[in-house]
Amino acid sequence: MDLKKLKGIRVEKGHTQDTLARKLGVTTKTYNRKELGIIEFNRRELSLIIKELEMNDDDAMEIFFTLMITNMAT
């Protein structure tokens, strides 16, 4: 996951970790751990984040597909 890019898009769109956590139905601490890569986002969460942050396909693939490849390699 390109954590810096995810955070950058989130901040650029005016969202805090708290606002996205509420949208996902998780605590801010849990969202923070997900954005740091400690805990993985599930499919529903990924869909909501992509929609909420109005990500284009390229950004979504770059951020989240990289995570899947990284996890498969370890």
mmJSON file of the N, C-alpha and C atoms, coordinates in Angstrom:
{"data_MODEL":{"atom_site":{
"group_PDB":["ATOM","ATOM","ATOM","ATOM","ATOM","ATOM","ATOM","ATOM","ATOM","ATOM","ATOM","ATOM","ATOM","ATOM","ATOM","ATOM","ATOM","ATOM","ATOM","ATOM","ATOM","ATOM","ATOM","ATOM","ATOM","ATOM","ATOM","ATOM","ATOM","ATOM","ATOM","ATOM","ATOM","ATOM","ATOM","ATOM","ATOM","ATOM","ATOM","ATOM","ATOM","ATOM","ATOM","ATOM","ATOM","ATOM","ATOM","ATOM","ATOM","ATOM","ATOM","ATOM","ATOM","ATOM","ATOM","ATOM","ATOM","ATOM","ATOM","ATOM","ATOM","ATOM","ATOM","ATOM","ATOM","ATOM","ATOM","ATOM","ATOM","ATOM","ATOM","ATOM","ATOM","ATOM","ATOM","ATOM","ATOM","ATOM","ATOM","ATOM","ATOM","ATOM","ATOM","ATOM","ATOM","ATOM","ATOM","ATOM","ATOM","ATOM","ATOM","ATOM","ATOM","ATOM","ATOM","ATOM","ATOM","ATOM","ATOM","ATOM","ATOM","ATOM","ATOM","ATOM","ATOM","ATOM","ATOM","ATOM","ATOM","ATOM","ATOM","ATOM","ATOM","ATOM","ATOM","ATOM","ATOM","ATOM","ATOM","ATOM","ATOM","ATOM","ATOM","ATOM","ATOM","ATOM","ATOM","ATOM","ATOM","ATOM","ATOM","ATOM","ATOM","ATOM","ATOM","ATOM","ATOM","ATOM","ATOM","ATOM","ATOM","ATOM","ATOM","ATOM","ATOM","ATOM","ATOM","ATOM","ATOM","ATOM","ATOM","ATOM","ATOM","ATOM","ATOM","ATOM","ATOM","ATOM","ATOM","ATOM","ATOM","ATOM","ATOM","ATOM","ATOM","ATOM","ATOM","ATOM","ATOM","ATOM","ATOM","ATOM","ATOM","ATOM","ATOM","ATOM","ATOM","ATOM","ATOM","ATOM","ATOM","ATOM","ATOM","ATOM","ATOM","ATOM","ATOM","ATOM","ATOM","ATOM","ATOM","ATOM","ATOM","ATOM","ATOM","ATOM","ATOM","ATOM","ATOM","ATOM","ATOM","ATOM","ATOM","ATOM","ATOM","ATOM","ATOM","ATOM","ATOM","ATOM","ATOM","ATOM","ATOM","ATOM","ATOM","ATOM","ATOM","ATOM","ATOM","ATOM","ATOM","ATOM"],
"id":[1,2,3,4,5,6,7,8,9,10,11,12,13,14,15,16,17,18,19,20,21,22,23,24,25,26,27,28,29,30,31,32,33,34,35,36,37,38,39,40,41,42,43,44,45,46,47,48,49,50,51,52,53,54,55,56,57,58,59,60,61,62,63,64,65,66,67,68,69,70,71,72,73,74,75,76,77,78,79,80,81,82,83,84,85,86,87,88,89,90,91,92,93,94,95,96,97,98,99,100,101,102,103,104,105,106,107,108,109,110,111,112,113,114,115,116,117,118,119,120,121,122,123,124,125,126,127,128,129,130,131,132,133,134,135,136,137,138,139,140,141,142,143,144,145,146,147,148,149,150,151,152,153,154,155,156,157,158,159,160,161,162,163,164,165,166,167,168,169,170,171,172,173,174,175,176,177,178,179,180,181,182,183,184,185,186,187,188,189,190,191,192,193,194,195,196,197,198,199,200,201,202,203,204,205,206,207,208,209,210,211,212,213,214,215,216,217,218,219,220,221,222],
"type_symbol":["N","C","C","N","C","C","N","C","C","N","C","C","N","C","C","N","C","C","N","C","C","N","C","C","N","C","C","N","C","C","N","C","C","N","C","C","N","C","C","N","C","C","N","C","C","N","C","C","N","C","C","N","C","C","N","C","C","N","C","C","N","C","C","N","C","C","N","C","C","N","C","C","N","C","C","N","C","C","N","C","C","N","C","C","N","C","C","N","C","C","N","C","C","N","C","C","N","C","C","N","C","C","N","C","C","N","C","C","N","C","C","N","C","C","N","C","C","N","C","C","N","C","C","N","C","C","N","C","C","N","C","C","N","C","C","N","C","C","N","C","C","N","C","C","N","C","C","N","C","C","N","C","C","N","C","C","N","C","C","N","C","C","N","C","C","N","C","C","N","C","C","N","C","C","N","C","C","N","C","C","N","C","C","N","C","C","N","C","C","N","C","C","N","C","C","N","C","C","N","C","C","N","C","C","N","C","C","N","C","C","N","C","C","N","C","C","N","C","C","N","C","C"],
"label_atom_id":["N","CA","C","N","CA","C","N","CA","C","N","CA","C","N","CA","C","N","CA","C","N","CA","C","N","CA","C","N","CA","C","N","CA","C","N","CA","C","N","CA","C","N","CA","C","N","CA","C","N","CA","C","N","CA","C","N","CA","C","N","CA","C","N","CA","C","N","CA","C","N","CA","C","N","CA","C","N","CA","C","N","CA","C","N","CA","C","N","CA","C","N","CA","C","N","CA","C","N","CA","C","N","CA","C","N","CA","C","N","CA","C","N","CA","C","N","CA","C","N","CA","C","N","CA","C","N","CA","C","N","CA","C","N","CA","C","N","CA","C","N","CA","C","N","CA","C","N","CA","C","N","CA","C","N","CA","C","N","CA","C","N","CA","C","N","CA","C","N","CA","C","N","CA","C","N","CA","C","N","CA","C","N","CA","C","N","CA","C","N","CA","C","N","CA","C","N","CA","C","N","CA","C","N","CA","C","N","CA","C","N","CA","C","N","CA","C","N","CA","C","N","CA","C","N","CA","C","N","CA","C","N","CA","C","N","CA","C","N","CA","C","N","CA","C","N","CA","C","N","CA","C","N","CA","C","N","CA","C"],
"label_alt_id":[null,null,null,null,null,null,null,null,null,null,null,null,null,null,null,null,null,null,null,null,null,null,null,null,null,null,null,null,null,null,null,null,null,null,null,null,null,null,null,null,null,null,null,null,null,null,null,null,null,null,null,null,null,null,null,null,null,null,null,null,null,null,null,null,null,null,null,null,null,null,null,null,null,null,null,null,null,null,null,null,null,null,null,null,null,null,null,null,null,null,null,null,null,null,null,null,null,null,null,null,null,null,null,null,null,null,null,null,null,null,null,null,null,null,null,null,null,null,null,null,null,null,null,null,null,null,null,null,null,null,null,null,null,null,null,null,null,null,null,null,null,null,null,null,null,null,null,null,null,null,null,null,null,null,null,null,null,null,null,null,null,null,null,null,null,null,null,null,null,null,null,null,null,null,null,null,null,null,null,null,null,null,null,null,null,null,null,null,null,null,null,null,null,null,null,null,null,null,null,null,null,null,null,null,null,null,null,null,null,null,null,null,null,null,null,null,null,null,null,null,null,null],
"label_comp_id":["MET","MET","MET","ASP","ASP","ASP","LEU","LEU","LEU","LYS","LYS","LYS","LYS","LYS","LYS","LEU","LEU","LEU","LYS","LYS","LYS","GLY","GLY","GLY","ILE","ILE","ILE","ARG","ARG","ARG","VAL","VAL","VAL","GLU","GLU","GLU","LYS","LYS","LYS","GLY","GLY","GLY","HIS","HIS","HIS","THR","THR","THR","GLN","GLN","GLN","ASP","ASP","ASP","THR","THR","THR","LEU","LEU","LEU","ALA","ALA","ALA","ARG","ARG","ARG","LYS","LYS","LYS","LEU","LEU","LEU","GLY","GLY","GLY","VAL","VAL","VAL","THR","THR","THR","THR","THR","THR","LYS","LYS","LYS","THR","THR","THR","TYR","TYR","TYR","ASN","ASN","ASN","ARG","ARG","ARG","LYS","LYS","LYS","GLU","GLU","GLU","LEU","LEU","LEU","GLY","GLY","GLY","ILE","ILE","ILE","ILE","ILE","ILE","GLU","GLU","GLU","PHE","PHE","PHE","ASN","ASN","ASN","ARG","ARG","ARG","ARG","ARG","ARG","GLU","GLU","GLU","LEU","LEU","LEU","SER","SER","SER","LEU","LEU","LEU","ILE","ILE","ILE","ILE","ILE","ILE","LYS","LYS","LYS","GLU","GLU","GLU","LEU","LEU","LEU","GLU","GLU","GLU","MET","MET","MET","ASN","ASN","ASN","ASP","ASP","ASP","ASP","ASP","ASP","ASP","ASP","ASP","ALA","ALA","ALA","MET","MET","MET","GLU","GLU","GLU","ILE","ILE","ILE","PHE","PHE","PHE","PHE","PHE","PHE","THR","THR","THR","LEU","LEU","LEU","MET","MET","MET","ILE","ILE","ILE","THR","THR","THR","ASN","ASN","ASN","MET","MET","MET","ALA","ALA","ALA","THR","THR","THR"],
"label_asym_id":["A","A","A","A","A","A","A","A","A","A","A","A","A","A","A","A","A","A","A","A","A","A","A","A","A","A","A","A","A","A","A","A","A","A","A","A","A","A","A","A","A","A","A","A","A","A","A","A","A","A","A","A","A","A","A","A","A","A","A","A","A","A","A","A","A","A","A","A","A","A","A","A","A","A","A","A","A","A","A","A","A","A","A","A","A","A","A","A","A","A","A","A","A","A","A","A","A","A","A","A","A","A","A","A","A","A","A","A","A","A","A","A","A","A","A","A","A","A","A","A","A","A","A","A","A","A","A","A","A","A","A","A","A","A","A","A","A","A","A","A","A","A","A","A","A","A","A","A","A","A","A","A","A","A","A","A","A","A","A","A","A","A","A","A","A","A","A","A","A","A","A","A","A","A","A","A","A","A","A","A","A","A","A","A","A","A","A","A","A","A","A","A","A","A","A","A","A","A","A","A","A","A","A","A","A","A","A","A","A","A","A","A","A","A","A","A","A","A","A","A","A","A"],
"label_entity_id":["1","1","1","1","1","1","1","1","1","1","1","1","1","1","1","1","1","1","1","1","1","1","1","1","1","1","1","1","1","1","1","1","1","1","1","1","1","1","1","1","1","1","1","1","1","1","1","1","1","1","1","1","1","1","1","1","1","1","1","1","1","1","1","1","1","1","1","1","1","1","1","1","1","1","1","1","1","1","1","1","1","1","1","1","1","1","1","1","1","1","1","1","1","1","1","1","1","1","1","1","1","1","1","1","1","1","1","1","1","1","1","1","1","1","1","1","1","1","1","1","1","1","1","1","1","1","1","1","1","1","1","1","1","1","1","1","1","1","1","1","1","1","1","1","1","1","1","1","1","1","1","1","1","1","1","1","1","1","1","1","1","1","1","1","1","1","1","1","1","1","1","1","1","1","1","1","1","1","1","1","1","1","1","1","1","1","1","1","1","1","1","1","1","1","1","1","1","1","1","1","1","1","1","1","1","1","1","1","1","1","1","1","1","1","1","1","1","1","1","1","1","1"],
"label_seq_id":[1,1,1,2,2,2,3,3,3,4,4,4,5,5,5,6,6,6,7,7,7,8,8,8,9,9,9,10,10,10,11,11,11,12,12,12,13,13,13,14,14,14,15,15,15,16,16,16,17,17,17,18,18,18,19,19,19,20,20,20,21,21,21,22,22,22,23,23,23,24,24,24,25,25,25,26,26,26,27,27,27,28,28,28,29,29,29,30,30,30,31,31,31,32,32,32,33,33,33,34,34,34,35,35,35,36,36,36,37,37,37,38,38,38,39,39,39,40,40,40,41,41,41,42,42,42,43,43,43,44,44,44,45,45,45,46,46,46,47,47,47,48,48,48,49,49,49,50,50,50,51,51,51,52,52,52,53,53,53,54,54,54,55,55,55,56,56,56,57,57,57,58,58,58,59,59,59,60,60,60,61,61,61,62,62,62,63,63,63,64,64,64,65,65,65,66,66,66,67,67,67,68,68,68,69,69,69,70,70,70,71,71,71,72,72,72,73,73,73,74,74,74],
"pdbx_PDB_ins_code":[null,null,null,null,null,null,null,null,null,null,null,null,null,null,null,null,null,null,null,null,null,null,null,null,null,null,null,null,null,null,null,null,null,null,null,null,null,null,null,null,null,null,null,null,null,null,null,null,null,null,null,null,null,null,null,null,null,null,null,null,null,null,null,null,null,null,null,null,null,null,null,null,null,null,null,null,null,null,null,null,null,null,null,null,null,null,null,null,null,null,null,null,null,null,null,null,null,null,null,null,null,null,null,null,null,null,null,null,null,null,null,null,null,null,null,null,null,null,null,null,null,null,null,null,null,null,null,null,null,null,null,null,null,null,null,null,null,null,null,null,null,null,null,null,null,null,null,null,null,null,null,null,null,null,null,null,null,null,null,null,null,null,null,null,null,null,null,null,null,null,null,null,null,null,null,null,null,null,null,null,null,null,null,null,null,null,null,null,null,null,null,null,null,null,null,null,null,null,null,null,null,null,null,null,null,null,null,null,null,null,null,null,null,null,null,null,null,null,null,null,null,null],
"Cartn_x":[0.848,0.0,0.887,0.529,1.245,0.605,1.074,0.466,0.532,1.63,1.761,0.736,0.509,-0.46,-1.878,-2.21,-3.538,-3.764,-2.806,-2.93,-3.02,-2.215,-2.231,-3.58,-4.172,-5.489,-6.536,-6.45,-7.401,-7.348,-6.147,-5.976,-6.411,-6.021,-6.384,-7.899,-8.618,-10.081,-10.753,-9.95,-10.483,-11.032,-10.589,-11.045,-9.982,-10.439,-9.537,-9.658,-8.766,-8.893,-10.198,-10.599,-11.838,-13.05,-13.11,-14.276,-14.347,-13.215,-13.237,-13.54,-13.036,-13.323,-14.826,-15.49,-16.938,-17.662,-17.209,-17.819,-17.671,-16.537,-16.267,-16.881,-17.303,-17.87,-16.827,-15.645,-14.57,-14.105,-13.325,-12.783,-11.671,-11.377,-10.281,-8.969,-8.779,-7.556,-7.441,-8.547,-8.529,-8.232,-8.866,-8.589,-7.111,-6.578,-5.176,-4.28,-4.576,-3.777,-3.902,-5.067,-5.263,-4.467,-4.529,-3.798,-2.287,-1.849,-0.425,0.01,-0.959,-0.635,-0.509,-0.867,-0.786,-1.932,-3.103,-4.294,-4.733,-5.193,-5.629,-7.063,-7.33,-8.693,-9.396,-10.686,-11.436,-12.051,-12.669,-13.207,-14.236,-15.132,-16.16,-15.516,-14.523,-13.83,-13.116,-12.464,-11.778,-12.765,-13.906,-14.921,-15.4,-15.65,-16.112,-15.052,-13.802,-12.723,-12.583,-12.585,-12.448,-13.585,-14.797,-15.954,-15.875,-15.605,-15.582,-14.497,-13.333,-12.228,-12.262,-13.297,-13.474,-12.188,-11.614,-10.366,-10.626,-9.686,-9.769,-9.182,-9.412,-8.964,-7.455,-6.696,-5.236,-4.754,-5.315,-4.916,-5.285,-6.507,-6.95,-6.052,-5.739,-4.87,-3.476,-2.94,-1.588,-1.513,-2.531,-2.515,-2.8,-3.885,-4.348,-3.807,-3.557,-3.021,-1.586,-0.832,0.528,0.523,-0.486,-0.611,-0.787,-1.648,-1.893,-0.632,0.123,1.356,2.376,2.486,3.426,3.078,1.795,1.37,1.596,1.439,1.644,3.129,3.997,5.436,6.028,5.341,5.9,5.423],
"Cartn_y":[-1.175,0.0,1.228,2.179,3.445,4.33,4.166,4.85,6.362,6.858,8.309,8.835,8.1,8.543,8.482,7.427,7.329,8.499,8.764,9.885,11.196,11.363,12.593,12.855,11.832,11.986,12.286,11.592,11.825,13.271,13.769,15.146,16.143,15.873,16.742,16.883,15.799,15.807,16.345,16.711,17.336,16.374,15.133,14.141,13.914,13.698,13.286,11.773,11.198,9.77,9.507,10.427,10.262,10.221,11.117,11.124,9.843,9.362,8.109,6.926,6.953,5.866,5.762,6.891,6.877,6.339,6.722,6.22,4.702,4.179,2.743,1.963,2.679,2.012,1.394,2.021,1.547,2.704,2.397,3.46,4.193,5.388,6.147,5.394,4.76,3.989,2.853,2.165,1.071,1.603,2.724,3.299,3.671,4.288,4.685,3.477,2.387,1.162,0.603,0.758,0.307,1.197,2.502,3.417,3.253,2.816,2.554,1.193,0.37,-0.936,-2.037,-1.737,-2.732,-3.739,-3.23,-4.05,-3.816,-4.859,-4.711,-4.188,-3.395,-2.991,-4.185,-4.365,-5.409,-4.813,-5.661,-5.207,-4.097,-4.245,-3.229,-1.889,-1.934,-0.71,-0.07,-0.901,-0.374,0.324,-0.305,0.296,1.628,1.679,2.922,4.019,3.661,4.65,5.201,4.316,4.745,5.687,5.343,6.195,7.517,7.451,8.65,9.632,9.107,9.972,10.283,9.761,10.003,9.697,8.526,8.119,7.67,7.991,7.437,6.027,5.295,3.898,3.764,4.684,4.6,4.753,5.739,5.932,4.717,4.215,3.062,1.855,1.607,0.471,0.661,1.859,2.133,1.955,2.429,2.361,0.946,0.354,-0.898,-2.142,-2.112,-3.284,-3.538,-2.485,-2.617,-3.355,-3.094,-3.773,-5.271,-5.643,-7.069,-7.776,-7.161,-7.756,-7.885,-6.844,-6.858,-7.979,-8.12,-9.147,-10.55,-10.72,-12.024,-12.408,-11.419,-11.667,-12.011,-11.63,-11.875,-13.165],
"Cartn_z":[0.0,0.0,0.0,-0.8,-0.811,0.253,1.476,2.613,2.49,1.974,1.825,0.831,-0.244,-1.249,-0.686,0.041,0.652,1.596,2.451,3.379,2.623,1.596,0.816,0.176,-0.416,-1.034,0.032,1.162,2.254,2.723,2.946,3.418,2.335,1.1,-0.024,-0.159,0.106,-0.001,1.263,2.271,3.479,4.524,4.48,5.455,6.518,7.721,8.798,8.942,9.705,9.991,10.723,11.577,12.332,11.409,10.409,9.525,8.703,8.209,7.456,8.366,9.578,10.522,10.74,10.926,11.133,9.902,8.714,7.478,7.366,7.848,7.771,8.93,9.965,11.13,12.032,12.069,12.951,13.815,14.832,15.673,14.924,15.389,14.788,14.954,16.105,16.341,15.327,15.074,14.103,12.712,12.33,11.01,10.906,11.948,11.951,11.722,12.383,12.226,10.812,10.207,8.831,7.871,8.077,7.199,7.351,8.508,8.73,8.182,7.781,7.234,8.271,9.506,10.581,10.45,10.086,9.863,8.42,7.743,6.357,6.275,5.235,4.922,4.291,4.591,3.898,2.619,1.809,0.518,0.67,1.622,1.842,2.195,3.066,3.464,2.277,1.464,0.28,-0.649,-0.879,-1.749,-1.2,0.106,0.724,0.66,0.889,0.835,-0.581,-1.557,-2.953,-3.323,-2.904,-3.205,-2.451,-1.158,-0.32,-0.755,-1.142,-1.55,-3.043,-3.72,-5.156,-5.927,-5.62,-6.267,-7.687,-8.565,-9.918,-9.886,-10.957,-11.003,-10.836,-11.438,-11.346,-9.909,-9.19,-7.792,-6.945,-7.125,-6.341,-6.592,-7.857,-8.181,-7.6,-7.742,-7.239,-5.728,-5.033,-3.573,-3.085,-3.543,-2.958,-3.641,-4.931,-5.603,-5.163,-4.931,-4.421,-3.087,-2.274,-0.982,-1.192,-2.125,-2.343,-2.812,-3.707,-4.216,-3.084,-2.281,-1.157,-0.187,0.132,1.082,0.517,-0.789,-1.392,-1.395,-1.435,-1.508,-0.142,0.927,2.25,2.842],
"occupancy":[1.0,1.0,1.0,1.0,1.0,1.0,1.0,1.0,1.0,1.0,1.0,1.0,1.0,1.0,1.0,1.0,1.0,1.0,1.0,1.0,1.0,1.0,1.0,1.0,1.0,1.0,1.0,1.0,1.0,1.0,1.0,1.0,1.0,1.0,1.0,1.0,1.0,1.0,1.0,1.0,1.0,1.0,1.0,1.0,1.0,1.0,1.0,1.0,1.0,1.0,1.0,1.0,1.0,1.0,1.0,1.0,1.0,1.0,1.0,1.0,1.0,1.0,1.0,1.0,1.0,1.0,1.0,1.0,1.0,1.0,1.0,1.0,1.0,1.0,1.0,1.0,1.0,1.0,1.0,1.0,1.0,1.0,1.0,1.0,1.0,1.0,1.0,1.0,1.0,1.0,1.0,1.0,1.0,1.0,1.0,1.0,1.0,1.0,1.0,1.0,1.0,1.0,1.0,1.0,1.0,1.0,1.0,1.0,1.0,1.0,1.0,1.0,1.0,1.0,1.0,1.0,1.0,1.0,1.0,1.0,1.0,1.0,1.0,1.0,1.0,1.0,1.0,1.0,1.0,1.0,1.0,1.0,1.0,1.0,1.0,1.0,1.0,1.0,1.0,1.0,1.0,1.0,1.0,1.0,1.0,1.0,1.0,1.0,1.0,1.0,1.0,1.0,1.0,1.0,1.0,1.0,1.0,1.0,1.0,1.0,1.0,1.0,1.0,1.0,1.0,1.0,1.0,1.0,1.0,1.0,1.0,1.0,1.0,1.0,1.0,1.0,1.0,1.0,1.0,1.0,1.0,1.0,1.0,1.0,1.0,1.0,1.0,1.0,1.0,1.0,1.0,1.0,1.0,1.0,1.0,1.0,1.0,1.0,1.0,1.0,1.0,1.0,1.0,1.0,1.0,1.0,1.0,1.0,1.0,1.0,1.0,1.0,1.0,1.0,1.0,1.0,1.0,1.0,1.0,1.0,1.0,1.0],
"B_iso_or_equiv":[0.0,0.0,0.0,0.0,0.0,0.0,0.0,0.0,0.0,0.0,0.0,0.0,0.0,0.0,0.0,0.0,0.0,0.0,0.0,0.0,0.0,0.0,0.0,0.0,0.0,0.0,0.0,0.0,0.0,0.0,0.0,0.0,0.0,0.0,0.0,0.0,0.0,0.0,0.0,0.0,0.0,0.0,0.0,0.0,0.0,0.0,0.0,0.0,0.0,0.0,0.0,0.0,0.0,0.0,0.0,0.0,0.0,0.0,0.0,0.0,0.0,0.0,0.0,0.0,0.0,0.0,0.0,0.0,0.0,0.0,0.0,0.0,0.0,0.0,0.0,0.0,0.0,0.0,0.0,0.0,0.0,0.0,0.0,0.0,0.0,0.0,0.0,0.0,0.0,0.0,0.0,0.0,0.0,0.0,0.0,0.0,0.0,0.0,0.0,0.0,0.0,0.0,0.0,0.0,0.0,0.0,0.0,0.0,0.0,0.0,0.0,0.0,0.0,0.0,0.0,0.0,0.0,0.0,0.0,0.0,0.0,0.0,0.0,0.0,0.0,0.0,0.0,0.0,0.0,0.0,0.0,0.0,0.0,0.0,0.0,0.0,0.0,0.0,0.0,0.0,0.0,0.0,0.0,0.0,0.0,0.0,0.0,0.0,0.0,0.0,0.0,0.0,0.0,0.0,0.0,0.0,0.0,0.0,0.0,0.0,0.0,0.0,0.0,0.0,0.0,0.0,0.0,0.0,0.0,0.0,0.0,0.0,0.0,0.0,0.0,0.0,0.0,0.0,0.0,0.0,0.0,0.0,0.0,0.0,0.0,0.0,0.0,0.0,0.0,0.0,0.0,0.0,0.0,0.0,0.0,0.0,0.0,0.0,0.0,0.0,0.0,0.0,0.0,0.0,0.0,0.0,0.0,0.0,0.0,0.0,0.0,0.0,0.0,0.0,0.0,0.0,0.0,0.0,0.0,0.0,0.0,0.0],
"pdbx_formal_charge":[null,null,null,null,null,null,null,null,null,null,null,null,null,null,null,null,null,null,null,null,null,null,null,null,null,null,null,null,null,null,null,null,null,null,null,null,null,null,null,null,null,null,null,null,null,null,null,null,null,null,null,null,null,null,null,null,null,null,null,null,null,null,null,null,null,null,null,null,null,null,null,null,null,null,null,null,null,null,null,null,null,null,null,null,null,null,null,null,null,null,null,null,null,null,null,null,null,null,null,null,null,null,null,null,null,null,null,null,null,null,null,null,null,null,null,null,null,null,null,null,null,null,null,null,null,null,null,null,null,null,null,null,null,null,null,null,null,null,null,null,null,null,null,null,null,null,null,null,null,null,null,null,null,null,null,null,null,null,null,null,null,null,null,null,null,null,null,null,null,null,null,null,null,null,null,null,null,null,null,null,null,null,null,null,null,null,null,null,null,null,null,null,null,null,null,null,null,null,null,null,null,null,null,null,null,null,null,null,null,null,null,null,null,null,null,null,null,null,null,null,null,null],
"auth_seq_id":[1,1,1,2,2,2,3,3,3,4,4,4,5,5,5,6,6,6,7,7,7,8,8,8,9,9,9,10,10,10,11,11,11,12,12,12,13,13,13,14,14,14,15,15,15,16,16,16,17,17,17,18,18,18,19,19,19,20,20,20,21,21,21,22,22,22,23,23,23,24,24,24,25,25,25,26,26,26,27,27,27,28,28,28,29,29,29,30,30,30,31,31,31,32,32,32,33,33,33,34,34,34,35,35,35,36,36,36,37,37,37,38,38,38,39,39,39,40,40,40,41,41,41,42,42,42,43,43,43,44,44,44,45,45,45,46,46,46,47,47,47,48,48,48,49,49,49,50,50,50,51,51,51,52,52,52,53,53,53,54,54,54,55,55,55,56,56,56,57,57,57,58,58,58,59,59,59,60,60,60,61,61,61,62,62,62,63,63,63,64,64,64,65,65,65,66,66,66,67,67,67,68,68,68,69,69,69,70,70,70,71,71,71,72,72,72,73,73,73,74,74,74],
"auth_comp_id":["MET","MET","MET","ASP","ASP","ASP","LEU","LEU","LEU","LYS","LYS","LYS","LYS","LYS","LYS","LEU","LEU","LEU","LYS","LYS","LYS","GLY","GLY","GLY","ILE","ILE","ILE","ARG","ARG","ARG","VAL","VAL","VAL","GLU","GLU","GLU","LYS","LYS","LYS","GLY","GLY","GLY","HIS","HIS","HIS","THR","THR","THR","GLN","GLN","GLN","ASP","ASP","ASP","THR","THR","THR","LEU","LEU","LEU","ALA","ALA","ALA","ARG","ARG","ARG","LYS","LYS","LYS","LEU","LEU","LEU","GLY","GLY","GLY","VAL","VAL","VAL","THR","THR","THR","THR","THR","THR","LYS","LYS","LYS","THR","THR","THR","TYR","TYR","TYR","ASN","ASN","ASN","ARG","ARG","ARG","LYS","LYS","LYS","GLU","GLU","GLU","LEU","LEU","LEU","GLY","GLY","GLY","ILE","ILE","ILE","ILE","ILE","ILE","GLU","GLU","GLU","PHE","PHE","PHE","ASN","ASN","ASN","ARG","ARG","ARG","ARG","ARG","ARG","GLU","GLU","GLU","LEU","LEU","LEU","SER","SER","SER","LEU","LEU","LEU","ILE","ILE","ILE","ILE","ILE","ILE","LYS","LYS","LYS","GLU","GLU","GLU","LEU","LEU","LEU","GLU","GLU","GLU","MET","MET","MET","ASN","ASN","ASN","ASP","ASP","ASP","ASP","ASP","ASP","ASP","ASP","ASP","ALA","ALA","ALA","MET","MET","MET","GLU","GLU","GLU","ILE","ILE","ILE","PHE","PHE","PHE","PHE","PHE","PHE","THR","THR","THR","LEU","LEU","LEU","MET","MET","MET","ILE","ILE","ILE","THR","THR","THR","ASN","ASN","ASN","MET","MET","MET","ALA","ALA","ALA","THR","THR","THR"],
"auth_asym_id":["A","A","A","A","A","A","A","A","A","A","A","A","A","A","A","A","A","A","A","A","A","A","A","A","A","A","A","A","A","A","A","A","A","A","A","A","A","A","A","A","A","A","A","A","A","A","A","A","A","A","A","A","A","A","A","A","A","A","A","A","A","A","A","A","A","A","A","A","A","A","A","A","A","A","A","A","A","A","A","A","A","A","A","A","A","A","A","A","A","A","A","A","A","A","A","A","A","A","A","A","A","A","A","A","A","A","A","A","A","A","A","A","A","A","A","A","A","A","A","A","A","A","A","A","A","A","A","A","A","A","A","A","A","A","A","A","A","A","A","A","A","A","A","A","A","A","A","A","A","A","A","A","A","A","A","A","A","A","A","A","A","A","A","A","A","A","A","A","A","A","A","A","A","A","A","A","A","A","A","A","A","A","A","A","A","A","A","A","A","A","A","A","A","A","A","A","A","A","A","A","A","A","A","A","A","A","A","A","A","A","A","A","A","A","A","A","A","A","A","A","A","A"],
"auth_atom_id":["N","CA","C","N","CA","C","N","CA","C","N","CA","C","N","CA","C","N","CA","C","N","CA","C","N","CA","C","N","CA","C","N","CA","C","N","CA","C","N","CA","C","N","CA","C","N","CA","C","N","CA","C","N","CA","C","N","CA","C","N","CA","C","N","CA","C","N","CA","C","N","CA","C","N","CA","C","N","CA","C","N","CA","C","N","CA","C","N","CA","C","N","CA","C","N","CA","C","N","CA","C","N","CA","C","N","CA","C","N","CA","C","N","CA","C","N","CA","C","N","CA","C","N","CA","C","N","CA","C","N","CA","C","N","CA","C","N","CA","C","N","CA","C","N","CA","C","N","CA","C","N","CA","C","N","CA","C","N","CA","C","N","CA","C","N","CA","C","N","CA","C","N","CA","C","N","CA","C","N","CA","C","N","CA","C","N","CA","C","N","CA","C","N","CA","C","N","CA","C","N","CA","C","N","CA","C","N","CA","C","N","CA","C","N","CA","C","N","CA","C","N","CA","C","N","CA","C","N","CA","C","N","CA","C","N","CA","C","N","CA","C","N","CA","C","N","CA","C","N","CA","C","N","CA","C","N","CA","C"],
"pdbx_PDB_model_num":[1,1,1,1,1,1,1,1,1,1,1,1,1,1,1,1,1,1,1,1,1,1,1,1,1,1,1,1,1,1,1,1,1,1,1,1,1,1,1,1,1,1,1,1,1,1,1,1,1,1,1,1,1,1,1,1,1,1,1,1,1,1,1,1,1,1,1,1,1,1,1,1,1,1,1,1,1,1,1,1,1,1,1,1,1,1,1,1,1,1,1,1,1,1,1,1,1,1,1,1,1,1,1,1,1,1,1,1,1,1,1,1,1,1,1,1,1,1,1,1,1,1,1,1,1,1,1,1,1,1,1,1,1,1,1,1,1,1,1,1,1,1,1,1,1,1,1,1,1,1,1,1,1,1,1,1,1,1,1,1,1,1,1,1,1,1,1,1,1,1,1,1,1,1,1,1,1,1,1,1,1,1,1,1,1,1,1,1,1,1,1,1,1,1,1,1,1,1,1,1,1,1,1,1,1,1,1,1,1,1,1,1,1,1,1,1,1,1,1,1,1,1]
}}}
